[in-house]
């Protein structure tokens, strides 16, 4: 998978998030779904961190480490 493919996968996952839900990221603060998608699309530090977190989660699920 290319980095663009990974970004698209993460954006697809974020897009199904409820609109009123926010995600807190360490010392960066809270972000809405739209803000997170913007960050991922623009390859910001926060966007890269979200991609890293989501891909780690997906790999853990696939390996049976979560919900196994």
Buried (B, 14 or more C-beta within 10 A) or exposed (E): EEEEEBBEBBBEBBEEBEEEEEBEBEEBEEBBBEBBBBBBEEEEEBBBBBBEEBBEBBEEEEEEEEEE
